[in-house]
């Protein structure tokens, strides 16, 4: 999982081919998950489009 594009001020943008900064989120089950937990694993790309409506 990778957070690559920020629209607000103060959010880092990652260059193509660059490494994403570490971030931590809470799962739906309440577990804390960090990007660093997945370093060295096969990559997964999730893309969500915020289309009209």
N, C-alpha and C positions, 0 to 999 in steps of 0.2 A: 504494500500500500504506500502510496506516495502523494503528498500534498504539494502540488507544483505551482499553482497559479493563485496569487492573491490579488484582490481588487481594492482592498482597503489600504489606507496609509499605514506604514510601519510593517507591512507583511513582506517577507523576502520572496523574491522571484528566483526560480532556479533556471539556470541556463540549460539549453538542450545538451544532453550528455553529462550534465553536472549531477552531483549527489544531493539528494533532498535533505534538508535539515531534519534533525530528530524532532519528533513530537510525541506527545502522550495523550491518549484518549481513554475514556471509560466505556467498556462494552455494555451491551444491553443486559448482560448478566452481572454488571457491577465490577468486573475485573479491570485493572489498569493495564493497558497495552501500549507499548512504545514501538516506534518504527525500528529502533535499535534491536528489539527482540527478533526481528526478521532479517537482519544483516546476514548475508551469505546464503540466504534461501533463494529459491527461484523467484523471479519477479512476477508480480500480478499487477495488472493495470485495470483500474475501475474508472470509467468515464461516465459522468452524468451531464446531460445537456439540459439546461434550463430554457426550454423552448417557450414560445408564446403561450399564454393562457395560464 
